[in-house]
């Protein structure tokens, strides 16, 4: 297992939420490249399998909210998804932007940024996404610069069995919390919604040797508070704003 100390190096990292979501269409190559340009240490993204078994980077289970198409991603082929416009709903400036594959994201920024890959899964049984993600990470030689997260404890357990050398983080919120299913299961990080974090939470996390990567923080005052509490990474739509806040303070 890669020591996460090699990644954090005693710092509070700032990861772009779906890239630089405040400034570019989420989960697209322009968004990830902009996060890099604005100084992010890493990015968070979401991945699913298409009908023909290809990994795409998309937040929702449908393409409806971010493209000019409709339907479940799992019911569309990669060719059908690549025909969609994933930029115009954000701004005319990004007209023609496409939903990327995970391979394309890794090729664009995989050697430049730490990447939090969120596996989108709601089922008790696998659709093969965990194996596909592991294969993609191996193909790009990125086992030492990624972390896998998911709201689904079963997906994390399946992933750990496939690729134990990659760290995993359990993702949860006050309204979506199955953390009891993670008890006794070795994992390296917790990814709580930021409102769940206070001094008592951080004490608990440290006692259990969990790294704490929190989301989604766009308020610099709150980011400063979280930094002083000792969180390990802050996931934000505005990496430049949060970097300025965090780097201007000390714990």
C-alpha positions in Angstrom: 0.0 0.0 0.0 1.3 3.4 -0.9 1.8 5.6 2.1 -0.5 8.5 1.7 2.2 10.7 3.4 4.0 10.6 0.0 1.0 12.4 -1.5 0.0 14.8 1.3 3.5 15.6 2.6 2.0 17.4 5.7 -0.1 19.8 3.6 -3.8 20.5 3.1 -4.3 19.7 -0.5 -6.9 21.4 -2.7 -8.6 19.2 -5.3 -10.8 20.6 -8.1 -14.4 19.3 -7.8 -15.1 17.7 -11.2 -12.3 19.9 -12.4 -12.8 23.6 -12.0 -16.6 23.3 -12.0 -17.3 27.0 -11.2 -15.5 28.1 -14.4 -15.9 25.3 -17.0 -18.3 22.4 -17.7 -17.9 19.8 -15.0 -16.1 16.5 -15.7 -14.6 17.7 -19.0 -11.1 18.0 -20.2 -11.3 21.8 -20.2 -12.4 21.7 -16.6 -9.6 19.5 -15.5 -7.0 21.5 -17.4 -8.3 24.7 -15.9 -8.1 23.2 -12.4 -4.4 22.5 -13.1 -3.9 26.0 -14.5 -5.4 27.5 -11.4 -3.1 25.6 -9.1 -5.1 22.6 -7.9 -3.1 19.7 -6.4 -5.5 17.2 -7.8 -9.0 16.8 -9.2 -12.1 14.7 -8.2 -14.1 13.0 -11.0 -16.9 10.5 -11.4 -16.9 7.4 -13.7 -19.5 5.0 -15.1 -19.6 2.2 -17.7 -21.3 2.8 -21.0 -23.6 0.2 -22.6 -20.5 -1.2 -24.5 -18.4 -1.3 -21.4 -16.3 1.9 -21.8 -15.4 4.1 -18.8 -16.7 7.7 -19.2 -16.4 10.6 -16.8 -19.8 11.9 -15.9 -21.5 12.8 -12.6 -25.1 11.8 -13.0 -26.3 8.4 -13.9 -28.1 10.1 -16.9 -26.7 12.5 -19.5 -29.7 14.8 -19.2 -28.4 17.7 -17.0 -25.1 18.3 -18.6 -25.6 17.5 -22.3 -28.1 18.0 -25.1 -29.0 14.3 -24.9 -31.2 12.2 -22.6 -31.0 8.8 -21.1 -29.0 6.6 -18.7 -25.3 6.5 -19.5 -25.4 2.7 -19.1 -28.0 2.5 -21.9 -25.9 4.5 -24.4 -22.8 3.3 -26.3 -19.6 5.3 -26.2 -20.2 6.5 -29.8 -23.7 7.8 -28.8 -22.3 9.6 -25.8 -19.4 11.1 -27.8 -22.0 12.6 -30.1 -23.4 14.7 -27.3 -22.6 18.3 -26.6 -21.4 18.5 -22.9 -20.4 22.2 -23.0 -23.3 24.4 -24.2 -25.4 23.9 -21.1 -22.6 25.6 -19.2 -21.7 28.3 -21.7 -21.8 28.9 -25.4 -18.0 29.3 -25.1 -17.8 25.5 -24.5 -20.1 24.4 -27.3 -18.9 21.1 -28.7 -17.1 19.9 -25.6 -17.4 16.2 -25.2 -17.8 13.8 -22.3 -14.4 12.3 -21.9 -13.4 8.7 -21.3 -11.3 8.0 -18.1 -8.5 7.1 -20.4 -8.6 10.6 -22.0 -8.6 12.3 -18.6 -5.6 10.2 -17.5 -3.8 11.1 -20.7 -4.5 14.8 -20.3 -3.7 15.3 -16.6 -2.8 12.0 -15.0 0.9 12.7 -14.8 0.3 16.3 -13.5 -2.4 15.9 -10.9 -3.5 13.6 -8.1 -6.8 12.1 -9.1 -9.7 11.1 -6.9 -11.8 8.6 -8.9 -15.3 8.3 -7.6 -16.9 5.0 -8.7 -20.6 5.6 -9.4 -22.5 2.5 -8.2 -25.8 2.0 -6.5 -26.1 -1.8 -6.8 -25.2 -4.7 -4.6 -23.8 -6.6 -7.6 -21.0 -5.3 -9.8 -21.5 -4.2 -13.4 -17.7 -4.6 -13.9 -16.9 -0.9 -13.2 -14.4 -1.7 -10.5 -12.3 -4.0 -12.7 -12.5 -1.6 -15.5 -11.2 1.3 -13.3 -8.4 -0.9 -12.0 -7.4 -1.9 -15.5 -7.4 1.7 -16.6 -5.2 2.9 -13.7 -2.8 0.1 -14.3 -2.7 0.9 -18.1 -1.6 4.4 -17.3 0.7 3.5 -14.5 -1.1 5.7 -12.0 -1.4 3.4 -9.0 0.6 5.8 -6.9 -1.3 9.0 -7.8 -4.9 8.1 -7.4 -7.4 7.4 -4.7 -10.7 5.5 -5.2 -13.9 6.8 -3.5 -17.5 5.8 -3.5 -20.8 6.2 -1.6 -21.2 2.5 -2.0 -19.3 0.4 0.5 -19.7 -2.7 -1.6 -18.0 -1.0 -4.5 -15.1 -0.1 -2.3 -14.8 -3.7 -1.0 -14.9 -5.1 -4.5 -12.2 -2.6 -5.6 -10.0 -3.4 -2.7 -10.1 -7.1 -3.6 -9.0 -6.3 -7.2 -6.3 -3.6 -6.6 -5.3 -3.6 -2.9 -2.3 -1.3 -3.6 -4.5 1.7 -4.4 -5.9 3.7 -1.4 -9.6 4.0 -0.9 -11.9 6.5 0.8 -15.4 6.2 2.0 -17.7 9.0 0.7 -20.7 10.0 2.8 -22.9 12.8 3.9 -25.4 13.3 6.8 -28.2 12.2 4.5 -26.4 9.4 2.8 -24.4 7.4 5.4 -23.7 3.7 5.3 -20.5 4.0 7.3 -21.6 1.1 9.6 -20.9 -1.1 6.6 -17.3 0.1 6.6 -16.6 -0.9 10.2 -13.8 -3.4 10.4 -12.9 -3.0 6.7 -9.5 -1.5 6.2 -9.5 1.7 4.3 -7.3 4.8 4.3 -9.5 7.8 4.1 -12.9 9.2 4.9 -14.6 11.7 2.5 -17.3 13.4 4.6 -19.4 16.4 3.5 -17.8 19.4 5.1 -20.6 20.1 7.5 -19.9 16.8 9.3 -16.4 18.0 10.4 -15.5 19.6 13.7 -12.7 19.1 16.2 -14.3 16.0 17.6 -14.6 14.5 14.2 -11.0 15.2 13.4 -9.9 13.6 16.7 -11.9 10.5 15.9 -10.4 10.3 12.4 -6.9 10.7 13.7 -7.5 7.9 16.3 -8.5 5.6 13.4 -5.7 6.8 11.2 -8.0 8.1 8.5 -7.1 10.8 6.1 -9.9 13.3 5.8 -10.8 14.6 2.3 -13.9 16.8 2.4 -16.3 18.3 -0.1 -17.6 20.6 -1.5 -16.1 23.8 0.0 -16.3 27.1 -1.9 -16.3 29.5 1.1 -12.7 30.6 1.9 -13.6 31.2 5.6 -14.9 27.7 6.0 -11.8 26.4 4.1 -9.6 28.2 6.5 -11.4 26.7 9.5 -11.1 23.2 8.0 -7.4 23.7 7.3 -6.8 24.7 10.9 -8.8 21.6 12.1 -6.3 19.5 10.1 -8.2 18.2 7.1 -6.0 16.5 4.5 -7.7 17.7 1.3 -10.5 20.2 0.4 -12.5 19.5 -2.7 -13.9 22.7 -4.2 -15.5 24.1 -7.4 -13.1 27.1 -7.1 -9.6 25.8 -6.5 -7.9 29.2 -7.0 -10.1 30.8 -4.3 -9.5 28.0 -1.8 -5.8 27.8 -2.5 -5.5 31.4 -1.7 -7.4 31.0 1.6 -5.5 27.8 2.7 -2.0 29.0 1.8 -2.5 32.2 3.6 -3.1 30.5 6.9 -1.3 28.1 9.2 -2.6 25.5 11.5 
